[in-house]
Amino acid sequence: MAWFDDGCPQCGRRLINSRFDATFRLDDGEERHCFAMPAGLCEDCQQLYLDPDLIEMLDLPRGRCVFAIESDMVLQDGAWSGAE
C-alpha cells in the first residue's frame, strides 16, 4: 500500500490504513459486497482510497462505494493481541 504513504490526495491529511468491508453500487443498480479489502480512509474528508489494481481485479471500475466500515477481522485481531 505504498501509494497511500503521501496522505489523502484531496486534502493531504493522514490516511488510516486498514482493511475495510465495503458495498459498491454498480451502473445497473446491483450491489456488490467486498470484505477485508486493504484501503486507506482519510481522517478528515472520510474518502476511502483503494488500490486501482484491486478495483480492476474485482471488476468494479464503474462501481461507486456506498458504504464502508473497518473490517471486523481487524477489530478481532486487535482484541486478541490486547488480551495477551
Secondary structure, 3 states (H helix, E strand, C coil): CHHHCCCCCCCCCCEEEEEEEEEEECCCCCEEEEEEEEEEEECCCCCEEECHHHHHHCCCCCCEEEEEEECHHHHHHHHHHHHC
